[in-house]
Amino acid sequence: MSTDTPLMQQYKKIKEEYQNEILMFRLGDFYEMFFEDAKIASKELGLTLTKRNKEKGQDVPLAGVPYHSVASYIAKLVEKGYSVAICEQVEDPKSATGIVKREVTRVITPGTIIDVDFLDKNNNNYIACVKINTIENMLAIAYADITTGEFSVFEIKDKNFFEKGLAEINKIQASEILLDEKTYSEYISILEERISFSGVKFTEVKNVKKAEDYLSSYFDIMSVEAFSLKSKDMAISAAANLLHYIDDLQKGNELPFSKIEYKNINNIMELNISTQNNLNLVPKRAEESKGTLLGVLDSCVTSIGSRELKKIIKNPFLDVEKIKERQFYVDYFFNDVLLRENVREKLKDIYDIERIAGKIIYGTENGKDLLSLKDSIRKSLETYKLLKEHQELKKIFELDIEILLDIYNKIELIIDAEAPFSVREGGIIKDGYNSELDELRRISKLGKDFILEIEQRERERTGIKGLKIKYNKVFGYFIEVTKANEHLVPEDYIRKQTLVNSERYIVPDLKEYEEKVITAKSKIEALEYDLFKS
């Protein structure tokens, strides 16, 4: 028979499915790692390595991190090239019979980080899938940013397909690149050698069967023709492989993708690796922007703008009409200094809406994110009003004002201006929004006063001037009456304890109020969280 505890049996069963990941196993207020995972985490994160179950004759290496700061530890592990599986308690320990049920709720790799606080705000964190068909001289690349919802794909068919594809891969600079089995076996070595940026993780994946049906089903569309993908088999397969990989790691959590954009790169200037490097267009690493074209041009006041400018620099148009249109708008803002500066001032107060929207979809948003969204909507509407006065700029923007106002008003009505970062500790919802919450807050703040009120009421009702309400951990709140006044005790008092000189009683409304006072804080936190999420 196994000498493992039920907990270790549960851990080992889950770990069997995640042999290649570091498994972070939720135990109360900590995420624990065991065995080889603990040794790796101890080394890479500087954690103390301890032992578990020594008393049972076992020697289980153990390392743990607090749940409230786990994101920073995950980011460090992923940055070092590890994949991390997050195993959560999926039932309330208080109501569990036996061992608490646990499941892996998300697997995090370099390309699937959703905690934007640990990403460069001015750069996309792309994950890409590359497919190569040497016989047909074809290459397809699908790439996505799961924090912004961007999802694009394109094909290259050319006798020089690999060099052109390599140039595009180096433009995208994905932090993780997926390769189907055939591509991996034939091209992994040359790709590792020819990639011009550092830190990329290569992952081998299987091709999704019936890829076109998979994409149609996922996006709930009649045909992939809706995304201009009809008959583009390589692009369809690459997109399906990428989406399936991301979806699988997110374990059923909603993704921010609403469409796939097919890019016709024949309308984009080809920039091979040598050209990109010689022109010094963008930095290979974020901290090296000085001296690059991006470093010179990037005066953007929003992170969304910086990311967009980087894409523009790396993908110059070949379409003359599009070039002229862009030049017109640049010229317009260049010449109207007052308009330009007014718009820039408003843009300064617009937060990273793309990534805030992503956080909301993943359910990782907090009160401050919604306040940032509210402020961004207000400034967007002010900008819209400003630009609307210029007929020449009408083609730039389209806004559904009613929806924006609805979102703004909801946040304004519900979210407290001083909402904390945590969503589990209360202080998010405004007073006056929910009557039950208001009552719980009143009880929590005025609990002691209410106990004194009850004490005064009972003194007057019984005529016992020395009657006192006391509290201990065994009985909670109780009424204490001296033996001399026992004959004045009303019939509705329930005796709980007899002492030498006194009797202790409870009354229904005191116990009812005790329940409210003691549990008010936890009820407030739970109710606020539910109201916030809804």
C-alpha positions, 0 to 999 in steps of 0.5 A, spaced: 500 500 500 502 507 498 504 510 504 503 517 501 498 521 504 491 523 501 494 530 499 500 527 496 496 522 492 492 527 489 498 531 488 502 526 484 495 524 480 495 531 477 502 532 476 502 526 472 498 530 467 503 536 467 510 532 467 513 538 463 510 544 467 512 546 474 506 545 478 504 550 483 499 547 488 494 551 492 494 549 499 491 555 503 494 561 503 500 558 499 502 555 492 506 549 494 511 546 489 514 539 491 520 534 489 523 536 482 519 542 481 521 545 488 528 544 487 528 548 480 523 553 484 528 554 490 534 555 485 531 560 480 526 564 485 531 564 491 526 560 495 528 556 501 527 549 500 524 545 506 522 537 507 515 535 508 512 528 511 519 527 515 515 524 520 512 519 515 519 516 513 518 520 507 523 526 504 519 530 500 522 537 497 518 543 498 518 550 496 512 555 497 510 562 495 504 566 498 498 566 493 497 574 493 504 575 490 504 569 486 504 573 479 511 575 480 514 568 481 510 566 475 513 571 471 520 570 473 519 562 472 516 564 465 522 569 463 527 563 464 523 559 459 519 554 464 511 553 463 507 553 469 501 550 471 496 553 476 492 548 480 487 551 484 482 549 490 476 548 486 471 547 492 470 551 499 475 548 504 469 549 509 464 545 505 469 539 503 468 532 505 475 529 505 480 532 501 479 539 498 478 538 490 483 541 486 484 542 478 489 545 474 485 552 471 491 555 467 498 553 464 502 559 463 508 559 457 512 565 455 506 566 449 500 566 454 502 570 460 495 574 462 498 578 467 500 584 464 503 588 470 509 583 468 509 585 460 512 591 457 506 596 456 509 598 449 510 592 446 506 586 444 507 579 447 506 575 441 505 567 440 506 565 433 505 558 429 509 557 423 507 551 418 512 550 412 511 546 406 517 545 402 514 541 396 509 547 395 514 553 397 509 555 402 509 558 409 504 560 413 504 564 420 499 565 425 500 570 431 496 573 436 497 577 443 492 574 448 492 580 452 489 585 447 485 580 442 489 581 436 489 575 432 492 575 425 495 570 419 498 570 412 501 565 407 507 566 403 508 562 396 514 564 393 521 560 391 524 564 396 519 563 401 523 561 407 527 567 407 521 571 406 518 568 412 524 568 416 524 576 415 516 576 417 518 572 423 523 577 425 518 582 425 513 579 429 518 577 435 514 572 438 516 570 445 513 563 443 513 559 437 509 553 435 511 548 430 507 542 427 511 536 428 513 536 421 516 543 421 519 542 428 523 536 425 525 539 419 526 546 421 527 547 428 535 547 428 535 552 422 530 557 426 534 557 432 540 559 428 537 564 424 532 568 429 535 575 430 531 576 437 533 572 444 528 569 449 524 565 444 521 558 446 519 553 441 514 548 442 512 542 438 504 541 437 500 536 433 496 539 427 488 540 429 484 535 425 478 538 421 482 545 422 476 549 418 471 546 422 474 547 428 475 555 427 468 555 424 465 552 430 470 556 435 468 563 432 461 561 431 461 562 423 458 559 417 465 559 414 472 561 414 470 565 408 468 570 413 475 571 415 477 571 408 480 564 409 477 560 404 481 555 400 487 558 404 489 551 407 496 553 410 493 559 414 487 555 416 491 550 419 496 554 422 491 559 425 487 552 428 494 550 431 495 556 435 488 557 437 487 550 440 494 551 443 492 557 447 485 555 448 487 548 451 492 552 456 487 556 458 482 550 461 476 553 458 477 560 460 474 565 455 479 568 450 479 575 447 479 573 440 473 575 436 476 574 429 482 572 425 485 578 420 488 575 414 494 579 412 495 580 405 503 581 405 504 583 398 501 590 400 507 590 405 514 592 404 519 586 404 524 587 409 529 581 410 533 580 416 539 584 413 535 590 412 531 590 418 538 590 422 542 595 417 536 600 418 536 599 425 528 600 425 526 597 432 530 595 438 532 587 439 530 589 446 526 594 449 531 597 453 535 598 447 531 603 443 535 609 443 538 610 436 533 606 433 528 609 428 522 607 433 526 611 439 527 617 434 519 617 432 516 614 438 513 620 442 506 617 443 503 618 450 499 612 450 502 604 450 497 603 445 500 608 440 507 606 441 505 598 440 501 601 433 507 605 431 512 599 432 507 595 427 507 601 422 515 602 422 516 594 421 510 594 415 511 600 410 505 600 406 506 599 398 499 601 396 500 608 394 493 610 396 494 608 403 500 611 403 497 618 401 491 617 406 496 616 412 500 622 409 494 627 409 492 625 416 500 626 419 500 633 415 493 635 418 495 634 425 502 637 423 499 643 421 494 644 426 498 645 432 492 647 437 488 641 435 494 636 435 496 638 442 489 638 445 488 631 442 495 629 446 493 632 452 486 628 452 490 622 450 495 622 456 489 620 460 487 614 456 489 607 459 491 601 455 484 599 453 486 593 449 489 590 455 484 592 460 479 589 456 483 582 456 483 582 463 476 583 464 475 577 459 480 573 463 476 575 469 483 578 472 480 585 473 480 589 479 476 596 481 482 600 479 482 597 472 474 599 471 476 606 474 481 606 468 476 604 463 471 609 466 476 615 465 479 612 458 471 613 456 470 620 458 477 622 455 475 618 448 468 622 448 472 628 449 477 627 444 471 625 439 467 631 440 474 635 439 475 631 432 468 631 430 468 639 429 473 637 423 470 634 417 476 632 414 477 627 420 471 624 420 474 617 416 478 616 422 473 614 427 467 610 429 464 610 436 458 607 439 457 613 444 451 609 447 454 603 449 460 607 451 456 612 456 452 606 458 459 603 461 461 609 464 455 610 467 455 603 470 462 604 473 460 611 476 454 608 479 457 602 482 465 602 483 468 607 489 473 612 487 478 609 492 477 602 490 483 598 492 487 593 487 484 587 491 477 584 489 477 580 495 477 585 501 471 589 500 471 597 499 470 596 491 462 598 491 459 605 493 455 606 499 447 606 496 448 601 491 446 595 494 441 595 501 444 589 503 451 591 503 449 598 506 446 594 512 452 589 513 457 595 513 452 599 518 453 593 522 460 592 521 461 599 523 456 600 529 456 593 532 459 595 539 454 601 539 448 596 537 450 591 543 450 597 548 443 599 545 441 592 546 444 592 553 440 598 555 434 596 552 434 589 557 436 593 563 430 597 562 425 591 560 427 587 566 429 592 571 436 589 572 441 595 573 447 591 573 445 587 567 451 586 562 452 583 555 459 580 555 463 576 550 467 570 550 469 565 544 465 559 547 458 562 548 459 568 543 455 574 546 451 573 552 447 576 558 450 576 565 445 577 571 447 576 578 444 571 583 441 576 587 437 579 580 435 572 578 428 572 580 427 578 575 429 574 569 424 574 563 421 567 561 424 568 554 431 568 557 435 561 555 440 559 560 447 557 558 451 557 564 451 557 571 457 560 575 458 561 583 455 568 583 451 569 576 447 566 571 449 567 563 443 567 558 442 568 551 436 571 547 434 570 540 435 577 537 442 578 541 444 571 538 442 573 531 445 580 532 452 576 534 451 572 527 451 579 523 456 582 527 461 576 527 460 574 520 459 581 517 466 582 514 466 576 511 459 577 508 461 584 506 467 581 502 463 576 499 457 580 497 462 586 494 466 580 490 459 578 487 456 585 485 463 587 482 463 581 478 456 581 476 
